[in-house]
Amino acid sequence: MSGRFLCTAVAAILCMAPEARALEATWSNGNPDLRFQLARRCTLIVRTTSPGEALPSEWRLSWVAMADAEIPLGIVSESGGADTARVCDLTDALTATDVVSRLQTASFCAAAGGARAVVAAYVLDAAAGVRGKIHVVPVPPGLGSTTLGLAAPSLEVTLNGGWSGPYSPMLLSGSIARSGNLVTLAARGADLHSVSSVSYVTAGDLRRIPFAVVSATDSLLLAQATLASSLPSGRLEAATAQGFIGAVAMTGEAPLPAATATGDALVVRFRSHVLASSGGAGPTPLSQLHFAPADLGQTLLDAGVTALEPVFPWFKHSDVRSTNLIGEPVELDDLADYYWAHVADGIRARYCAG
């Protein structure tokens, strides 16, 4: 099909405490797929499935759609219903980060009297023959760069059978880690597995600093670059091969001390239970660590590695078992398996790795 391709995201804001433990998303007819040929108005329903529980306070709605129309899919604002929260205000991108991510903010209005909504409705204008998919991703409350957020399942509906291409990367939080001149950006979100390039755009002068993608799973993205100076505030941009871009604002680093270590290091990820003792938060000599198998330590020494330092010292192995926003058990990526591998003087990290 030829036509206009649209990939966008909407942040939904509902003014109430997050209480939902189970959610579902369907079209108003109860089906996950909606079939039609002529342009039409349709309604997407997001509801809780547990009695007495309210909707979360915030979630992201992301879609990718294609049709022979200028606007394949669009949200319609309307007043709140008697028992359903509806989009009463739709705000276009407010920041440069929102513009890059094609992010709009939808505010929901529920019935008068302060009733706690258990159902939210999106009224959408769909172009004739549009094909696409939409998913809902709950955003954990208090999302911050320290925790990087919790993985949450997405709830998906489709139009005319859906679309096989990827969603735009959805970046929800990010953090910066440094070892000497090696800087690692870590971001959590959804649909990150298709990211092929990462850059950091500084605020003010808009310098674009390329970062190499180290790892990209559906919910975790790692990228690194060698930088002698501290990163100022800015935004992380992640792009797919199809040109879809997601972005998240970053606060940057504090100014580096005058005497910054310049030793070489590289990021390594160990398999689960390979490193039996992780040492402390700083660099730990290999002789003070315990490996399984035991000869792995000697292999690292022979390659020029002298010490290991956790990239995310605040993350413990036990943190992988958690719950998402709707109360379901989830298993997170084990960030405790990522380490800076410091190498001996005179050895370049790329030769040690290669």
QUIVEN-V966884 format. One line per field, one symbol per residue. psi: psi as a letter, one per 40 degrees, with the letter a starting at -180 (. if undefined). Layout:
psi = ???
This chain:
psi = hiahhhhiihhhhhgiihehehiihiideeiehhhidiiihihhhhiiehheiiiidiihhhihihigidhdhiihiiiiadehhihehhhihdidddddefhihhhihaiieeihhehihhhhhhihehhaihihhihiifhiedeeiihhiihhiihfeaheiiiihhhdiiihiihbehhhhhiibifedeheihihhiicefhhhiihhdihadehhhiiihhdiihiiaihhhiideehhiihiieaiihiidghheiiiihihiihedhdheaadahhideeihihidedddddddeehdiihhdgdehideedhaiadeeihihihgeeehihhhiihehhddddd.
